[in-house]
Amino acid sequence: MTEPTPGGDGSPPDGGGRYGRYAAQLATYAASVRHRLRARDLGPVPVLLALAVTWAVFQSLNHNFLSPRNLSILSVDIVGTGLVAVGIVFVLLIGEIDLSVGSLAGLAGALFAALNVNLGMPEWLAVLIALACGAAAGGLQGFSFARIGVPAFVVTLAGLLAWNGLMLYLLGTDTSIAFSDNGLVAQLTSHYFGDAAVGYGLAALATAGYLALSLRDRRRRGAAGMPYRPAAGIWVRTVLLAAVTFTSVHVLNRFEGLPLALLIFLAVVVVSDVFLRRTPYGRQIMALGGGVEAARRAGVDPTRVRIAVFTVSGTLAALGGLFIASRLTSASQVPGSGMLLINAIAAAVIGGTSLFGGRGSTWSALLGVLIIQSIASGMALLGVGSPVQFMITGGVLYTAVMLDSVTRRSAETHGRA
């Protein structure tokens, strides 16, 4: 939300001193909120409300749901699917789909286990090869789509079958390969920072970093005569961020500490979000999702961007597959079964990424996978079977798609599409 460009030194044109300046900022902020409400552009608010309702319902049914132990387990369980969902966000932003991510995740785990266990290759090298394989597979699919013209749905559906077959071939007749539970990959999901000072220090660093970058961006935009966020809005967001981060760290420290897996996932989300919003290449991705012809006239090379996007999707799918294998301490057929693909796409869409392209962020993956995994965790605590879980997740996904369609129609009505 932004305010109109102020005049002169940054104060409102009609003066009024400090209090008048703050009043003008708040009035502009409120007007922006009213405009977004009329346009039905609520951002992440519906997702956050859905998450709050989900947690409140399950906590009322089972008091262990919001216990430090269950929330710590939940924070690790979301990572594998969440990383795959971040890659899906990139693909959805250009208005396409990648159906191969589940199979690529399974293939990465199987390739790592086969190289490390069967051939005795060092773990770090097997990890790099598995990630490179995911990137190469994604790049190949992107090339087939962008350069040759094969529809993304078809080429990634072919990838789903091909990579799944290769995964089964690597796993062999045992259908799984167990690896060391003390090795590099296993430590990805089993390592916790037990020292409370580490968690609180990182929370303070994240909050201070957000505040510094926001104020710096505000000064730069003001100096350039561009609209910028009111100072009051920045401080409100900083306080909210501090409340969330410090509360989360406090809860996690009451169990085993800050999980390494969660820290890596949050780092990927933040870096990906900065890449999409702050770099020329990220803006090209967003522009391509808004319209291919318009993006081409603006100087965007659709072929290059599409190949890069599918490469990112394949890489993150492979990374997510390694975290899933780490959670199980074995490579198995689980990631390629289809549920990972469904959950990853559902997480991106439920979190707020548009199926029509051009709208969304990597934070969508975090919010969406939190809702999906919260439903799974709550159902497990209540002893409810997976059929009910599927129905509830399907209902949430249907609601998210409906909201996406309504938001897009409203945007077209207001001339913002």
N, C-alpha and C positions, 0 to 999 in steps of 0.2 A: 504494500500500500504506500502510496507516495503522496506528497503535497505539491501544489503548484510551485514553480520556481519563484523564490522570494526576490525581493528587490534589494539592490545595493549590498549591504553587509550581511545579508541573510535574514534580517528582520522583516516582518510584514510591511508592505508599502505604507500603511496608515500609521505605523509606529505603535505606541502603546507600551513600550518598555518590555521588561522580561516577562511579566505576567500576561501582557497582551500578546506577546509572541507565543507563549505556551498555550494560551487560549485559542489562538488562531490555528496552531498545530493540532490541537485536540479537535477543533471544529472540522478541520480538513480531514483528519483521520476518521471521525464519525461519518462524514459525508461519503468517504470512500467505502466504509463498511456498509452504509445504506445502499450505495450503488451496487456493490457485489451481492447484497441480499436480493435486490430487485432483479439482478441478472442471473440469480441462482448459481453464482460462482462462489462457493463457500470454501474452496481450498480443502485443507485436510480436516476441517472441523467435523464433517459427518463421520469420517473414519475414526477420529479420536473419540467421538461420542459412542460409536459402535464398540470400540475397544473397552471403554469405561463400562458400558452396559454389560458386555460379555464378562468382564472381571467381576462386576457386582453380582451378577446372577450366579456364577459358579461359586463365588465366595459365600453367598447366602445358602447354597446347597451343600457346600463342603468347606469347612473353615480352614482346611489345609491348602486350599488353592493358592492363596496369597502368602503362604508361609515362605520364609527365606529359602528353604530347601527346594520347594517346587518352582519358585521363580528362578532360582539359579539353574536348575535343570532346564527350564523353559528357555533361558537365555542362551544356552548352548545348543539346544535342539533346533532353534530357528536358523542357525548359521548356515548349514549346508544348503537348505532350500532357499534361504535368503540370498546367498551369493548367486545362485542360479537365477533367481528372480531379478536381481540387479541387471544381469545380462539381458533378460527378457525386456526390461524397461527400455534399454537402448534400442532394441528391435522395434518395440511398439511405438517409440517416439517417431520413427520414420514411416509408421503406418503399415508395418509388415508383421510377420509371425515367424517364430522358429520352433518347429516341432521336434527338433533333434536333441534338445538340451538334456533331457533325461537320459537318453542313450549315451551321449557324450560324457555325462557325469559318471555313468557306470563304466564306460570304457576307460576313463582316466584312472579310476580306482583299480580296475582289473589290470591295466597296463603297469601301473606302479607295483602292484603285488607280484605280477609275473616277473618283472625285471628284478625286483628286490629279493623275493623269496626263491623263485625258481632259478634265476641266473646269478644271484649273489651280488647284484649291482648295489653300490652305495645308495642309501635312501635319498640323499640330496640330489643325486644325478637322476634317479628314477622319477623324482618329483618334477624336475625340470623337463624331462622328456614327456611326462604325462601332460604337463601344461602346454608344452610346445605342440603336442599332438592335438589338443583341444583347439588351440589357436589355428593350426593348419587346417583342421577339419572345418572350422567356422569360416576361415578365409576361402576355402574351396567352394563351400556352399554360397558364400557371398559373391564370389567370382561368377559362378554358374548363374546366379540370379541377376547380377548387375551387368555383366558383360555379355553373357550368352542369351539372356532373356528368359530363362526358365522361371516360372512363377515360384516365389519363395515358399508357398505352401507345398508345392510339389517337391522341390529340391530338398527341403528339410524333412518332408515325410519320407523320402528316399533315404535321407541320412538317418532318420530314426530307425529304419529297418537295417540298414547296412552297419551302422555303429553298434547296434544291439547284437547283431550277428557276430561281429568281431569280438565284442565283449564276452559272449558265450563261448567263443572259440578259445579265448585266452584263459577263461576260468576252467575249462575242461570238464570232465565228467563229474568232478566233485562239486561243481556249481559255486564254489567259494574258495578263497585262498586267505588263510589267516596269516597275519604278520605280527611282529613283536609289539607287545603292549607298552614297551619302554622306549621305542624308537621315536624318530623325528615326527612322523605322521601321527602316531598315536598321541604324542604330546600336544598336538594342535587342539584337541578337545579335552584332554585330561589335566592340563596344567592350569593352575590357579595362582594368582598373586595374593598370597595369604597375608602379606603385610598391609594393614589398613591404610598406612600412609601413602602407598602406591596408588590406590584407588582414589583417595581424596585429592592427592596431588594432581592426578590426571584430570579429575573433575574440575579443579580450580584452573588448570591450564586450558582446558577446553572452553570454560566460561570466559576467561580473560582473553583468549584468542578470538572468540566470537565478538566480544565487545570491541576489541581493538580494530578488527577488520571492518566491523559495521561502522564505527566512527570514522575510520579512514575512508571508506567508500562514500560516506555522507559528505565529508569535506571535499573529496575529489569531484563528486557530482555537483556540489554547490558551486565550486570554483569554475566548473565548466558551464554553469548556467542550466544544468539539467535538473529535473525533479529528483528529490531525494527523500528518504524516510525521515519522519519527524524524530527528534531526539527522544521525546517521550516514548514513542513506539519502540525504539532501540532498547531503552532501559527496561521497559516492560518485558520484552522478549528475553533480555539477558537474565532478569530475575526469574522468569519461568524456566529458562534453560538451567540456571543454577539449582533451582528447586528440584527439577527432574533428575539431573545428574547426581547431585549429592544424596538425594533420597535413594536412588538406585544403588549407588555405591554402598550406602549404609546397609541396605537390605542384603546385598550380596556379601558384604563383609561379615554378616551374622551367620553365614553358612561356611563356605570355604574360601571366599575372597572373590576378586575380579577374575572371571575366566579369560584366558588368552584368546579363545575362539571368538568371544563377543567383542573383544578389543579389536581384533583383526577385521571382523565384519563391519564394525562402526567406522574403522579407518577406510575400508573400501567404499562404504556409502558416502562418507564425507569427501574423499578424493574424487569419486565419480561425480558427485553433485557439483563440486567446484569446477571440474572439467567441463561439464555441460553448460554451466551458467557463466563461467568466467573466461573461457578460451574461445578463440575464433572457430576452432574445429567443433567444439560443442554447440556453438550457435548455428553452425552449418547443419548439424543434425536436427536441431529444433526447426530450422527453416525448411529443411527437406520434408519434415513431417507436416508442415503447414501447406505444402503444395510443391510438386516437383517442378512445374514449369516456372513458377514464381521464383523458386530457389535457383534454378538454372540461370534465369535472367539477372539474378543478383550476384552471379559469379560463382555459385556452388557447383562443384563437379559431382553429380549424383552417383556416378559409378564408383568413384574413389570413396565417398562417404559410406555407401552401402556395403562395400567390401569390408571397410574398417569396422562398421557396426557389427556385422556377423562374426568378424574375427574376435571382437570384444566379447560377444555372446558365447562363442565357443570356449574362449579362455576362462571366463567366469564359470561356465558350466563344468569345466574340468576342475577348477579350484573347488567348487562346491562339492563335486564328486569325491575329492580327496578328504574333505571334512566329513562327509557322510561315511566314508570308509574308516576314517579315524574314530568316529563315534562307535562303530561296530567292531573296530580292530580287525577288520577283514574286508576283502573285496567280494561282493556278492551280486546277485541279479536284482537286488532291491531297487537301486536307482533307475534301472532300465525297465521296470515293471509298468510304468505309465503314471503312477501316482505322483512321482516327483515332477514330471512335466505338468500335470494338471494343477498341482499345488503352486508351482512357480508362476504359471500364467495367472492363476487365480489371485495370488498374492500381489502381483503387479497391478492387476485391474482393481481389486478390492482396495488397494492402497491409494488409488486415484489416478493412475496412468490411463490415458484415453486409448481405446482401441482404434480410434480414427487417426491417431498420430498428432504430433505437435504439442501435446500437453501432458505433463507429468514430471516426476523427478525420481531420483534413486531412493529418496526417503519413502516413496510409495512401497518399495519392496520391503522395507523394514516394518512399516505399519501393517501392510497386508499379511506378511508372514506371521506377525505377532497375533493377529486375529485368528488366522487358520490354526496355528500351533496352540493358541490358548483354548480353542474349541476342542482340539484333540486331547490336550492335557486335562481339561475339565471333564470330558467324557470318560477318560481313563480313570480318573479319581472316582467318578460316579458309577463305574462299572457298566457303562452304556456301550453297546456294540458299535462297530464301524458303520453299519448301514445308517444309523441315525446321524452319525457324524457326517457322512456323505450328504445326507439330505439337508442338514443345517448349513454346511459349507456351500452347497449348491444354491440354497436360498440366499445366503449372503452375497454370493457371486452374482446372482440374478439381480439383486437389488443394486449392487454396484454398477452393473452394466446399464440398468435403467436410469440411474442417476447420471451416468456418463452421457447417455443419449439425450436426456433432458437438458443437461448443461450445454451440450453442443448445439442443440436446437435453439436454446436461449441465446447462445453466443451469436448464432447466425441472425437471430432476430435483432440483436443489438449491434450488428455489423462488426463483431469481433472475431468471427471465424475466418 
